[in-house]
Amino acid sequence: MFEQINDILQNTAITPYTAAVKLLISFFLGAIIGIERQFRRREAGMRTFTLICMGSTAAMLVSIWIPQCYPNFLNGDPGRIAAQVLSGIGFLGAGAIIQSHGSVHGLTTAACIWVMAVIGLAVG
């Protein structure tokens, strides 16, 4: 069982089966962190972290799949989508940071959101 999962994770070809397994792993990784934050009653909880992790995994899978299916596509650089995911998550994290009366809140939430995106990209 673990051998099959390891083969799927190390396979560079994106098939519906490998995409489903990677999205499932991404779901569990996002849910683990999200449940811990929800348990501590933080702003961003399980749904937020699961969606961020799965969304960045899906973006990375698509960025790998496009040059795989269209080898003559000139601008099929997988790194472009990953870079844009990190930029977009940076804006989402900036929205989570609140400044009020000289104190700043939400830096940890913003950092966690960014790290979840990186984990999702790594799974993809």
C-alpha positions, -999 to 999 in steps of 0.1 A, spaced: 0 0 0 27 25 10 48 14 -20 19 23 -43 14 57 -27 52 64 -29 51 55 -66 22 78 -72 39 107 -54 72 103 -73 55 99 -106 60 131 -127 31 123 -151 -2 139 -141 -31 114 -145 -65 116 -129 -55 90 -104 -23 108 -93 -41 141 -92 -68 127 -70 -43 111 -46 -23 144 -44 -54 164 -37 -65 140 -10 -31 143 7 -34 180 4 -68 179 19 -55 160 50 -25 183 54 -46 214 53 -73 199 76 -47 189 102 -34 225 106 -69 239 102 -84 217 129 -57 228 153 -64 265 146 -102 260 148 -98 242 181 -79 273 194 -106 295 180 -84 314 156 -98 334 127 -88 311 99 -99 275 105 -102 241 89 -121 252 58 -97 281 50 -66 260 54 -80 231 35 -91 253 6 -57 271 5 -38 238 5 -60 221 -21 -62 252 -43 -24 256 -45 -20 218 -51 -45 220 -80 -27 251 -94 6 232 -94 -10 201 -110 -24 222 -138 9 240 -143 26 206 -147 -2 192 -168 -2 219 -194 33 214 -208 28 176 -204 -2 176 -227 9 204 -250 47 199 -255 49 225 -283 33 252 -262 60 279 -260 50 295 -227 44 263 -207 66 271 -177 54 254 -145 71 279 -123 49 308 -135 17 295 -119 35 286 -87 50 321 -85 16 337 -90 0 315 -63 25 328 -38 19 364 -48 -18 359 -46 -15 343 -12 6 372 -1 -23 395 -7 -47 372 11 -23 372 41 -20 410 40 -58 411 43 -56 389 75 -33 414 92 -51 441 113 -35 471 129 -54 487 157 -43 513 183 -6 506 177 -8 468 179 -8 444 151 -29 412 149 -30 384 124 7 380 115 7 344 126 -25 338 106 -9 354 75 23 333 79 3 301 83 -17 309 52 15 314 32 30 282 46 -1 262 37 2 275 1 38 263 -1 28 229 13 1 226 -13 25 235 -40 50 209 -27 23 182 -27 14 192 -63 
